Amino acid sequence: MQYSQFGQKFKKQTGIGQLMHDLGDPPPGACMLGGGNPASILEVTEVWKEILSKQIESGSLKRILGSYESPAGIQELRECVASILSEESGTRISENQISITNGSQNAFYLLLNFFSGKFENDRNKKILFPILPEYIGYTDQTLEKDSFLSFQPIIQEIDSYSYKYFIDKEKFKTFSDWRKQAGCICVSRPTNPTGNVITDAELEFLITRAKEADIPLLVDNAYGYPFPGVVFEKSSFIHKPGMIQGFSLSKLGLPGVRTGFVLGDSETIELLHKANSVINLTSASPGQYIALELFRSGEWRRLCKNVILPYYQKKSEFARGVIRQNWSSNLDYRIHQSDGAFFLWVWVKNLKLTVSELYPILKEAGVIIVPGKTFFPGSDQSWSHREECFRLSFVKEEKEIEEGILRIGRVLEKFSK
Ligand SMILES: Cc1ncc(COP(=O)(O)O)c(C=O)c1O
């Protein structure tokens, strides 16, 4: 079969494709510390059950399953989301600034292509990642090749076990050409894969740079504010003109309903609605109706604050504890400060093999992680750091996390210099 360039793009295995494949087809007995599924938290699933039972009993299923909603999303839900985001950010946000999409992956596919590729006068523009590593799922989304521009971070070691990435503000001065090349700036907060939460001051810095260059700042809050709010360190939800922000129900525990939200200027939101009707006709209804119930009742706040956040915080502490207590002192490793999300990002300095080469060996040893290499879009290929890091999810039950970490430790020790 002959495929267009667009079709060809999907013929090669993508980073996100490999990840989703291993997630859906795990090797028997393997400890699955790779994937991005949220945990199944009993108290959370009870809330979904309650909402669904109420919908069945009230006879509203006919509307939920049997009709197309507007491509903009259900009006009342847009108002509800606008009201939550207004309250949380302390700025006035109207429903004209809210779009409802089939998950945030779908939203970012559209947004990244709105702001990269060919512009007027045949000028090509790219997406600027102001700090690496960055989410694997952006990497293959752009229609044009070579669409990323990225800045390496400043690496600050905190103690002999941990470190944190910071935005290298100097890069914005020394590489001033970014203003001509970038069509938008994009950052996930917390960042998948590192669990880094860029500070409020760093976010304000990016807002100012984007404003100066007259381009939007895209912020992906899939794990962050206000829901599911898996942020362990102190920081704030900020919204200012010039920002376009993504949100999702997935990490609250509802990845299957494929519901996401975008907050932005009304012109971009209108464009999203139009694109949504061309590509999807409209967004799926079940997630929208669950969200309506959850947001209207205010129950989301209790779930996020009292159940989801403490659950992941405890898991993060547990996973770090297992590593520190069990990995050999010969290993020269650092864990990125766990500011939020569901992952630990581990940097091992003295290995005989690259982490990509270790991946099949780890798989053989019965543990799945995600090698770091794919989280560096647009980076200098010779930067060895890319091959010294990996992502480890702490979503699974403690027993599986512990066993997986022990298996990783044994393999790393074998291949340490
Ligand atoms: C940072 C980030 N953004 C967006 C997504 C996409 O999530 P969804 O499309 O399920 O909302 C993910 C999924 O793992 C993610 O980690």
The ligand as a MOL file (V3000), in Angstrom:
LIG
                    3D

  0  0  0     0  0            999 V3000
M  V30 BEGIN CTAB
M  V30 COUNTS 16 16 0 0 0
M  V30 BEGIN ATOM
M  V30 1 C 1.7190 15.6740 30.4730 0
M  V30 2 C 0.5810 14.9840 29.7960 0
M  V30 3 N -0.2210 15.7040 29.0130 0
M  V30 4 C -1.2610 15.1610 28.3790 0
M  V30 5 C -1.5290 13.8250 28.5030 0
M  V30 6 C -2.6850 13.2590 27.7520 0
M  V30 7 O -3.7050 12.8770 28.6050 0
M  V30 8 P -5.2210 12.6980 28.1630 0
M  V30 9 O -5.2900 12.7720 26.6760 0
M  V30 10 O -5.6100 11.3660 28.6910 0
M  V30 11 O -5.9550 13.8310 28.7940 0
M  V30 12 C -0.7300 13.0180 29.2990 0
M  V30 13 C -0.9920 11.5710 29.4350 0
M  V30 14 O -0.3060 10.8190 30.0320 0
M  V30 15 C 0.3600 13.6170 29.9720 0
M  V30 16 O 1.1690 12.9000 30.7400 0
M  V30 END ATOM
M  V30 BEGIN BOND
M  V30 1 1 1 2
M  V30 2 1 2 3
M  V30 3 2 2 15
M  V30 4 2 3 4
M  V30 5 1 4 5
M  V30 6 1 5 6
M  V30 7 2 5 12
M  V30 8 1 6 7
M  V30 9 1 7 8
M  V30 10 2 8 9
M  V30 11 1 8 10
M  V30 12 1 8 11
M  V30 13 1 12 13
M  V30 14 1 12 15
M  V30 15 2 13 14
M  V30 16 1 15 16
M  V30 END BOND
M  V30 END CTAB
M  END
